[in-house]
Amino acid sequence: MTKFHILKWLYKHSPINFYTTTSTGETVIKSINSTSTGYKYNRIFEADEIKNLRKIVKNFKRFSTVTILICYIAIVYGFIFPNYNLLEQMNILVVIITLSAILIAVGISYLNSKIFEKYLKNKFGDFEKSNFPYNTSSFENQSYKEFKFELVKIFLLLLFLCGIYFYIGSPYETSKNLVEQGRYKDAIKMSTIWSKLLPMEAKWYSLRAYSKFNIQDYEGAINDYDIAYTLENDEYKFMNFDNKIYIRYYLGDYEEALKEFNEEIKNADNDFTRDLLLWDKAQFLYNIQRYSQALKIYNKLLINSESDRVYLLQNRLYYERSQVYEKLGKQKDAQKDMQEAEKLNLEPEFENNIPEPTLLFEVI
């Protein structure tokens, strides 16, 4: 019994319940965009008129829905996504998206309603605007049957989608499996599709970049890691930057890598980010055998570490600087830094060599 009442309530507020008749011999047609507005005619509509009206209402509703969707996609891809960084920096990204959605929906719904009203007037004559009266005692059988049929279709579609999801797994996991199987071109195809559907999700660009690297599309990989780095805001953000640097290292394009380091360090918005990038740059300089330049950065980082920057591990910095001193032939300084590192040994396994640039795959 409860289910039946729920269905009735949903039906009364659905687009399929598009007209009702009154005990005084009137027909009231529901507005296609407002469940409370009605257009009242002082007569009972014939069966053929209702049949024709049923088709027209469906077409208007579909036109309104599709047009709103197309316009919103056009705004997202034509304006919001190309200007994502600027809008985010101005802290108006959410405002723009929200306003766009509201203005598009309200604007198109309003125009569609006016066109619908004009159609009603031309087809059936003048009407009187009123509130749409929900008939609580009886329902128009054909419309009610169609409503229940639509609910069944929606339910079956949801079951189908759930079945597909549990059968093949999430799209991202499927894409990762393609990469792990070495099917890089297939992974690029899938990640490209999802990057179009979800353009703000960094993981699709990161996964595609990894795949492009493995088919030797190095510039394409760099571009995708750039996008992922721009979009990401969690612990994986700098992994995308480091992966881009790795490709520069792999190609021997050291100067371009250093330019990118300098640009990011210059534009860092807090000490944590700046120090993290400086540390990465020092390790990069060590790996390309520019030891004197690396030493200057380690000196700076050790000074910074004395200012309660707990993320700068002093024992690790001393140990890495000792490796730089060894390469420079300064054995006494190297030994002194090793002793300092041992005094500050708060980390069980800090005696690891300075890591080489590495391409990381896992992005979520």
C-alpha positions as CSV (number, residue, x, y, z in Angstrom):
1,M,0.0,0.0,0.0
2,T,2.9,2.4,0.8
3,K,4.5,1.8,-2.6
4,F,1.2,2.6,-4.3
5,H,0.9,5.9,-2.6
6,I,4.5,6.8,-3.4
7,L,3.8,6.1,-7.0
8,K,0.8,8.3,-7.0
9,W,2.7,11.2,-5.4
10,L,5.5,10.8,-7.9
11,Y,3.0,10.6,-10.8
12,K,1.2,13.8,-9.7
13,H,4.5,15.7,-9.8
14,S,5.8,14.2,-13.0
15,P,5.8,15.6,-16.6
16,I,3.7,12.6,-17.7
17,N,0.7,13.9,-15.6
18,F,0.4,16.7,-18.1
19,Y,-3.4,17.4,-17.9
20,T,-6.4,17.0,-15.7
21,T,-10.2,17.6,-15.9
22,T,-12.4,19.3,-13.3
23,S,-15.9,18.5,-12.1
24,T,-17.1,21.7,-13.7
25,G,-16.2,20.6,-17.2
26,E,-12.7,22.2,-17.7
27,T,-9.4,20.9,-19.0
28,V,-6.2,22.2,-17.3
29,I,-2.9,21.5,-19.1
30,K,0.2,21.5,-16.9
31,S,3.1,23.8,-17.8
32,I,6.1,21.9,-19.2
33,N,8.5,23.6,-16.8
34,S,6.5,24.3,-13.7
35,T,4.5,21.6,-11.9
36,S,2.3,24.2,-10.2
37,T,1.3,26.2,-13.3
38,G,-1.7,25.3,-15.5
39,Y,-3.4,26.5,-18.6
40,K,-7.2,26.2,-18.2
41,Y,-9.7,25.7,-21.0
42,N,-13.4,25.8,-20.4
43,R,-14.2,22.5,-22.1
44,I,-13.3,18.9,-22.0
45,F,-10.7,17.9,-24.6
46,E,-11.5,15.2,-27.1
47,A,-9.5,11.9,-27.1
48,D,-7.8,12.9,-30.4
49,E,-6.7,16.2,-28.9
50,I,-5.3,14.6,-25.8
51,K,-3.4,12.1,-28.0
52,N,-1.9,14.9,-30.0
53,L,-1.1,16.9,-26.9
54,R,0.6,14.0,-25.4
55,K,3.1,13.8,-28.3
56,I,3.7,17.5,-28.3
57,V,4.4,17.7,-24.5
58,K,6.9,14.9,-24.8
59,N,8.7,16.7,-27.7
60,F,8.8,20.0,-25.8
61,K,10.2,18.3,-22.7
62,R,12.8,16.5,-24.7
63,F,13.8,19.6,-26.6
64,S,14.2,21.6,-23.3
65,T,16.3,18.8,-21.7
66,V,18.6,18.3,-24.6
67,T,19.0,22.0,-25.3
68,I,20.0,22.7,-21.7
69,L,22.5,19.8,-21.7
70,I,24.1,20.9,-25.0
71,C,24.3,24.5,-23.9
72,Y,25.9,23.5,-20.6
73,I,28.4,21.3,-22.3
74,A,29.3,24.1,-24.7
75,I,29.9,26.5,-21.7
76,V,32.0,23.9,-19.8
77,Y,34.2,23.0,-22.8
78,G,34.1,26.4,-24.6
79,F,34.7,28.7,-21.6
80,I,35.1,27.1,-18.2
81,F,37.6,24.4,-19.0
82,P,39.9,26.6,-21.2
83,N,40.0,29.2,-18.5
84,Y,40.1,26.8,-15.6
85,N,43.3,28.1,-14.0
86,L,42.3,31.7,-14.2
87,L,38.9,31.1,-12.8
88,E,40.4,29.0,-10.0
89,Q,43.0,31.7,-9.1
90,M,40.2,34.3,-9.0
91,N,38.2,32.0,-6.7
92,I,35.1,32.2,-8.9
93,L,35.2,28.8,-10.5
94,V,32.3,27.4,-8.4
95,V,30.3,30.7,-8.8
96,I,30.7,30.6,-12.6
97,I,29.7,26.9,-12.8
98,T,26.7,27.4,-10.6
99,L,25.5,30.6,-12.3
100,S,26.0,29.0,-15.7
101,A,23.9,26.0,-14.7
102,I,21.1,28.3,-13.3
103,L,21.0,30.8,-16.1
104,I,21.0,28.1,-18.8
105,A,18.3,26.1,-17.1
106,V,16.1,29.1,-16.3
107,G,16.6,30.8,-19.6
108,I,15.9,27.9,-21.9
109,S,13.0,26.7,-19.7
110,Y,11.5,30.2,-19.9
111,L,11.8,30.4,-23.7
112,N,10.5,26.9,-24.1
113,S,7.5,27.7,-21.9
114,K,6.7,30.8,-24.0
115,I,6.9,28.7,-27.2
116,F,4.6,26.1,-25.6
117,E,2.1,28.7,-24.6
118,K,2.0,30.1,-28.1
119,Y,1.5,26.6,-29.5
120,L,-1.4,26.0,-27.1
121,K,-3.0,29.2,-28.1
122,N,-2.7,28.6,-31.9
123,K,-3.8,24.9,-31.6
124,F,-6.6,25.1,-29.0
125,G,-7.5,28.8,-28.6
126,D,-7.1,31.2,-25.7
127,F,-6.5,29.8,-22.2
128,E,-6.6,31.1,-18.6
129,K,-3.4,30.8,-16.5
130,S,-4.1,29.1,-13.1
131,N,-2.7,26.7,-10.7
132,F,-2.6,23.1,-11.9
133,P,-5.1,21.1,-9.8
134,Y,-3.8,17.7,-8.8
135,N,-6.6,15.2,-9.0
136,T,-6.3,13.1,-5.9
137,S,-9.3,10.9,-6.5
138,S,-8.6,9.5,-9.9
139,F,-5.8,9.4,-12.6
140,E,-5.9,9.4,-16.4
141,N,-5.2,5.7,-17.0
142,Q,-3.0,6.0,-20.1
143,S,-0.7,8.6,-18.6
144,Y,-0.4,6.6,-15.4
145,K,0.5,3.5,-17.3
146,E,3.1,5.4,-19.2
147,F,4.5,6.8,-16.0
148,K,4.9,3.3,-14.4
149,F,6.5,2.0,-17.7
150,E,9.0,4.9,-17.6
151,L,9.9,4.0,-14.0
152,V,10.4,0.4,-15.0
153,K,12.7,1.5,-17.9
154,I,14.8,3.7,-15.5
155,F,15.0,0.8,-13.0
156,L,16.2,-1.6,-15.6
157,L,18.7,0.9,-16.9
158,L,20.1,1.3,-13.4
159,L,20.3,-2.4,-13.0
160,F,22.1,-2.7,-16.3
161,L,24.6,0.0,-15.5
162,C,25.3,-1.6,-12.1
163,G,25.8,-5.0,-13.8
164,I,28.2,-3.5,-16.3
165,Y,30.1,-1.8,-13.5
166,F,30.5,-4.9,-11.4
167,Y,31.3,-7.1,-14.4
168,I,34.0,-4.9,-16.0
169,G,34.9,-2.8,-12.9
170,S,35.3,0.9,-12.8
171,P,36.4,2.7,-16.0
172,Y,39.6,3.8,-14.2
173,E,40.5,0.3,-13.0
174,T,39.8,-1.0,-16.5
175,S,42.2,1.6,-18.0
176,K,44.9,0.7,-15.4
177,N,44.5,-3.0,-16.3
178,L,45.1,-2.1,-20.0
179,V,48.3,-0.3,-19.0
180,E,49.5,-3.2,-16.9
181,Q,48.8,-5.5,-19.8
182,G,50.9,-3.3,-22.1
183,R,47.9,-2.3,-24.2
184,Y,48.9,1.4,-24.2
185,K,47.0,2.5,-27.3
186,D,43.8,1.0,-25.9
187,A,44.5,2.8,-22.6
188,I,45.0,6.1,-24.4
189,K,41.7,5.6,-26.2
190,M,39.7,5.0,-23.0
191,S,41.4,7.7,-21.0
192,T,40.8,10.2,-23.8
193,I,37.1,9.4,-23.8
194,W,36.9,9.9,-20.0
195,S,39.0,13.0,-20.1
196,K,36.3,14.5,-22.4
197,L,33.5,13.3,-20.2
198,L,35.2,14.4,-16.9
199,P,37.7,17.2,-18.0
200,M,38.5,18.2,-14.5
201,E,39.7,14.8,-13.4
202,A,43.5,14.8,-13.3
203,K,43.8,11.0,-13.1
204,W,42.8,10.5,-16.8
205,Y,45.5,12.8,-18.1
206,S,48.1,11.2,-15.8
207,L,47.2,7.7,-16.9
208,R,47.2,8.8,-20.6
209,A,50.6,10.5,-20.1
210,Y,52.1,7.3,-18.8
211,S,50.7,5.4,-21.8
212,K,51.9,8.0,-24.2
213,F,55.4,7.7,-22.8
214,N,55.4,4.0,-23.4
215,I,54.6,4.5,-27.1
216,Q,57.3,7.1,-27.3
217,D,55.0,10.1,-27.6
218,Y,57.1,12.1,-25.2
219,E,55.7,15.6,-26.0
220,G,52.2,14.3,-25.7
221,A,53.1,12.7,-22.3
222,I,54.6,16.0,-21.1
223,N,51.6,18.0,-22.1
224,D,49.2,15.5,-20.3
225,Y,51.4,15.5,-17.1
226,D,51.2,19.4,-17.3
227,I,47.4,19.3,-17.3
228,A,47.3,16.7,-14.5
229,Y,49.7,18.8,-12.4
230,T,47.5,21.9,-12.9
231,L,44.3,20.0,-12.0
232,E,45.5,17.9,-9.1
233,N,45.3,19.3,-5.6
234,D,46.3,16.4,-3.4
235,E,49.4,14.3,-2.7
236,Y,49.6,13.2,-6.3
237,K,50.0,16.7,-7.6
238,F,53.8,16.7,-7.5
239,M,54.0,13.2,-8.7
240,N,52.7,14.5,-12.1
241,F,55.3,17.2,-12.0
242,D,58.1,14.7,-11.1
243,N,57.0,12.4,-13.9
244,K,57.3,15.3,-16.4
245,I,60.8,16.1,-15.1
246,Y,61.6,12.4,-15.5
247,I,60.8,12.6,-19.2
248,R,63.0,15.6,-19.6
249,Y,65.8,13.7,-17.8
250,Y,65.2,10.6,-19.9
251,L,65.5,12.7,-23.1
252,G,68.5,14.6,-21.8
253,D,66.6,17.9,-21.9
254,Y,68.1,19.1,-18.7
255,E,67.9,22.9,-19.4
256,E,64.2,22.7,-20.1
257,A,63.7,20.7,-16.9
258,L,65.6,23.3,-14.9
259,K,63.5,26.1,-16.4
260,E,60.4,24.3,-15.3
261,F,61.8,23.9,-11.8
262,N,62.6,27.6,-11.6
263,E,59.2,28.6,-12.9
264,E,57.4,26.5,-10.3
265,I,59.6,27.6,-7.5
266,K,59.1,31.2,-8.4
267,N,55.3,30.8,-8.4
268,A,55.0,28.6,-5.3
269,D,52.4,29.9,-3.0
270,N,53.7,28.6,0.3
271,D,57.0,27.5,2.0
272,F,56.1,23.8,1.9
273,T,55.7,23.8,-1.9
274,R,58.7,25.9,-2.5
275,D,61.0,23.7,-0.3
276,L,59.6,20.6,-1.8
277,L,60.4,21.8,-5.3
278,L,63.9,23.0,-4.2
279,W,64.6,19.6,-2.7
280,D,63.5,17.9,-6.0
281,K,65.7,20.3,-7.9
282,A,68.7,19.6,-5.7
283,Q,68.3,15.8,-6.3
284,F,67.9,16.5,-10.1
285,L,71.1,18.6,-10.2
286,Y,72.9,15.8,-8.4
287,N,71.8,13.2,-10.9
288,I,72.9,15.4,-13.8
289,Q,76.3,15.8,-12.1
290,R,76.0,19.5,-11.3
291,Y,77.2,19.1,-7.8
292,S,78.1,22.7,-7.0
293,Q,74.6,23.9,-7.9
294,A,73.0,21.1,-5.9
295,L,75.2,22.0,-2.9
296,K,73.9,25.6,-2.8
297,I,70.3,24.3,-2.6
298,Y,71.1,21.8,0.2
299,N,72.7,24.7,2.1
300,K,69.6,26.7,1.7
301,L,67.3,23.9,2.7
302,L,69.3,23.1,5.9
303,I,68.9,26.8,6.9
304,N,65.2,26.6,6.2
305,S,64.9,23.4,8.2
306,E,65.9,25.3,11.4
307,S,62.7,27.4,11.1
308,D,60.3,24.7,12.4
309,R,59.7,23.4,8.9
310,V,59.1,19.8,10.1
311,Y,58.7,18.5,6.6
312,L,62.4,19.3,5.9
313,L,64.0,16.2,7.5
314,Q,67.4,17.5,8.7
315,N,69.0,14.0,9.0
316,R,68.0,13.2,5.4
317,L,69.3,16.6,4.2
318,Y,72.6,16.2,5.9
319,Y,73.0,12.7,4.5
320,E,72.2,13.8,1.0
321,R,74.5,16.8,1.3
322,S,77.3,14.4,2.4
323,Q,76.9,12.6,-0.9
324,V,77.3,15.9,-2.8
325,Y,80.4,16.6,-0.8
326,E,81.8,13.2,-1.7
327,K,81.3,13.9,-5.4
328,L,83.1,17.2,-5.0
329,G,86.0,15.5,-3.3
330,K,85.4,17.1,0.1
331,Q,85.7,14.1,2.3
332,K,86.0,16.0,5.6
333,D,82.7,17.9,5.0
334,A,81.1,14.7,3.8
335,Q,82.1,12.9,7.0
336,K,80.9,15.8,9.2
337,D,77.5,15.8,7.5
338,M,77.3,12.0,8.0
339,Q,77.9,12.5,11.7
340,E,75.2,15.2,11.9
341,A,72.8,12.9,10.2
342,E,73.5,10.1,12.6
343,K,72.9,12.5,15.6
344,L,69.5,13.4,14.2
345,N,68.5,9.9,13.2
346,L,64.8,10.2,13.8
347,E,64.1,8.2,10.6
348,P,64.9,4.4,10.7
349,E,66.2,4.1,7.1
350,F,67.6,7.5,6.1
351,E,70.8,6.1,4.6
352,N,69.6,5.7,1.1
353,N,71.3,7.2,-1.9
354,I,69.8,10.3,-3.6
355,P,67.1,8.8,-5.8
356,E,67.2,9.1,-9.5
357,P,64.3,10.5,-11.4
358,T,61.6,7.8,-11.8
359,L,58.4,7.5,-13.8
360,L,55.6,6.6,-11.4
361,F,52.4,4.9,-12.6
362,E,50.0,4.8,-9.7
363,V,47.9,8.0,-9.7
364,I,45.1,7.2,-7.3
